[in-house]
């Protein structure tokens, strides 16, 4: 949390956060499948940097930010073209005390809704939540609110083979992460037609690596 969110937390909060990460990892191992609906980018090359989409495609990166001890969470997402050019971005803050998994799953749902609203085709949707990506792509059944979010994502992707949900490392998702950190009150939504200053450096860095 110190590296990615510039926060120093108490030992007890750090232990709680670590326990959640271990739990997520255990779930991934338990539900990892080698057959079934693994056709959606199952053989992708996961790298440490952002990669531009294939010619003719667009890419959306989405990330969630959950602050321990608060009753809200934030989302950030950015749409870019095959040259790394900025198209649109969006950030929002929502009320509710959720786990990291729930927030990430909610972020994928919101990103898919954004794709539908924009009416765009041939989109790569990237998230740094491995558990969420595997759950949606492979049909893993989860419980309670997370299960509803996973099912909602799967329903929206039915009949849309032009949408690929892909896992990326945090280092390749830094722009969306920065957007999730943009100052925003609870239950507010901000859309950007040009890159906000807080993410401009990361966007330029990604373009430099293409």
C-alpha positions in Angstrom: 0.0 0.0 0.0 3.0 2.3 0.6 4.3 1.7 -2.9 1.0 1.8 -4.8 -1.2 4.1 -2.7 1.4 6.2 -0.8 -0.2 5.2 2.5 1.2 3.9 5.7 -1.2 1.8 7.7 -1.3 0.3 11.1 0.0 -3.3 11.6 -3.5 -4.6 12.2 -4.8 -3.0 9.0 -1.8 -4.4 7.1 -2.5 -7.9 8.5 -6.2 -7.7 7.5 -5.3 -6.5 3.9 -2.7 -9.3 3.6 -5.2 -11.9 4.8 -7.6 -10.8 2.0 -4.9 -11.1 -0.6 -4.0 -14.6 0.6 -7.7 -15.6 0.5 -8.0 -14.3 -3.1 -4.9 -16.3 -4.1 -6.3 -19.4 -2.5 -9.6 -19.0 -4.4 -7.8 -18.6 -7.7 -5.9 -21.8 -7.1 -9.0 -23.7 -6.0 -11.1 -22.6 -9.0 -8.3 -22.6 -11.6 -9.5 -24.6 -14.6 -7.7 -26.1 -17.5 -10.7 -26.7 -19.7 -14.0 -25.0 -20.5 -14.5 -21.4 -21.5 -10.8 -20.5 -21.7 -10.9 -19.2 -25.2 -10.9 -15.6 -24.2 -7.2 -14.7 -24.3 -6.1 -17.6 -22.1 -2.7 -17.8 -23.8 -2.0 -14.1 -23.5 1.5 -12.8 -22.7 1.3 -10.9 -19.4 3.9 -8.2 -19.3 5.0 -5.5 -16.9 4.0 -2.6 -19.2 1.0 -1.4 -21.1 0.7 -2.7 -24.6 -1.3 -1.1 -27.4 -4.2 -3.1 -28.8 -4.0 -4.7 -32.2 -4.8 -2.4 -35.3 -8.5 -1.7 -35.5 -9.1 -2.3 -31.8 -9.5 -0.1 -28.7 -8.4 -0.8 -25.2 -10.0 0.0 -21.8 -8.1 -0.3 -18.6 -10.1 -0.4 -15.3 -9.0 -0.4 -11.7 -10.5 -0.1 -8.3 -9.2 1.6 -5.1 -10.5 0.5 -1.7 -9.4 2.4 1.4 -9.3 0.4 4.6 -11.5 1.7 7.3 -13.7 3.7 5.0 -17.2 3.0 3.6 -16.5 4.0 0.0 -14.4 2.8 -2.9 -13.4 4.4 -6.2 -13.1 3.3 -9.9 -11.0 4.6 -12.7 -11.0 3.6 -16.4 -9.4 4.9 -19.5 -10.1 4.3 -23.2 -7.1 4.4 -25.7 -6.6 3.6 -29.3 -4.1 1.4 -31.2 -1.5 4.1 -31.0 -1.9 4.7 -27.3 -3.8 7.9 -27.9 -6.1 9.1 -25.2 -9.8 8.9 -26.2 -11.8 9.2 -23.0 -11.5 8.5 -19.2 -13.8 8.2 -16.3 -13.6 8.0 -12.5 -16.2 7.6 -9.8 -16.6 7.0 -6.1 -19.2 4.8 -4.7 -20.6 4.3 -1.2 -20.2 0.9 0.5 -17.7 -1.1 2.5 -16.5 -3.8 0.1 -13.6 -6.2 -0.3 -11.0 -5.6 -3.0 -12.5 -8.5 -5.0 -16.0 -6.9 -4.9 -14.7 -3.5 -6.0 -12.7 -5.0 -8.9 -15.7 -7.1 -10.0 -17.9 -4.0 -9.8 -15.3 -2.1 -11.9 -15.5 -4.7 -14.7 -19.3 -4.4 -14.7 -19.1 -0.6 -15.0 -16.4 -0.8 -17.7 -18.7 -3.1 -19.7 -21.6 -0.8 -19.3 -19.4 2.1 -20.5 -18.5 0.1 -23.6 -22.2 -0.4 -24.3 -23.0 3.3 -23.7 -20.2 4.4 -26.1 -21.3 1.9 -28.7 -17.8 0.9 -29.5 -16.7 -2.4 -31.0 -13.5 -4.6 -30.9 -12.4 -3.7 -27.4 -9.8 -5.2 -25.1 -10.8 -4.7 -21.5 -7.9 -5.1 -19.0 -8.1 -5.5 -15.2 -5.3 -6.3 -12.8 -7.7 -8.5 -10.7 -6.7 -12.1 -11.8 -9.6 -13.5 -9.7 -12.2 -11.4 -11.4 -10.9 -12.1 -14.9 -10.8 -15.8 -14.4 -14.2 -15.9 -12.7 -15.8 -14.0 -15.7 -14.0 -15.8 -18.5 -14.2 -19.3 -17.1 -17.6 -19.3 -15.5 -16.5 -19.8 -11.9 -19.4 -19.6 -9.6 -19.0 -17.2 -6.6 -21.3 -16.3 -3.8 -23.3 -13.4 -2.5 -22.8 -10.0 -4.2 -19.6 -11.0 -6.0 -21.4 -13.8 -7.8 -24.1 -11.4 -9.0 -21.4 -9.1 -10.4 -19.6 -11.9 -12.1 -22.9 -13.2 -13.7 -23.8 -9.7 -14.8 -20.5 -9.3 -16.6 -20.9 -12.7 -18.3 -24.4 -11.8 -19.4 -23.2 -8.5 -21.0 -20.4 -10.4 -22.8 -22.7 -13.0 -24.3 -23.0 -12.4 -28.0 -20.0 -9.9 -27.9 -17.0 -11.9 -29.2 -15.4 -8.5 -30.0 -14.9 -7.9 -26.3 -11.9 -9.6 -24.6 -11.5 -9.4 -20.8 -7.8 -9.7 -20.1 -5.6 -9.8 -17.0 -2.6 -7.5 -16.7 -0.2 -6.7 -14.0 -0.5 -3.6 -11.9 2.5 -2.0 -13.6 0.6 -2.2 -16.9 -2.5 -0.7 -15.3 -1.1 2.4 -13.7 -3.2 4.9 -15.6 -6.5 3.4 -14.5 -5.0 3.2 -11.0 -4.2 6.9 -11.0 -7.7 7.7 -12.2 -9.2 5.8 -9.3 -7.1 8.1 -7.0 -8.5 11.3 -8.5 -10.2 13.4 -5.8 -14.0 12.8 -6.1 -16.8 12.9 -3.5 -18.9 9.9 -2.7 -21.4 9.1 -5.4 -19.8 11.4 -7.9 -18.8 10.7 -11.5 -16.3 12.6 -13.6 -15.7 12.0 -17.3 -12.6 13.4 -19.1 -12.3 14.2 -22.8 -8.6 15.1 -22.4 -6.1 13.5 -20.0 -6.2 15.0 -16.5 -2.8 16.2 -15.2 -2.6 13.5 -12.6 -2.4 10.7 -15.3 -0.7 12.6 -18.1 2.8 11.4 -17.2 1.8 7.8 -17.0 0.0 8.0 -20.4 3.2 9.5 -22.0 5.2 6.7 -20.4 3.0 4.0 -21.8 3.2 5.6 -25.3 7.0 5.7 -25.0 7.1 2.0 -24.5 4.9 1.0 -27.5 
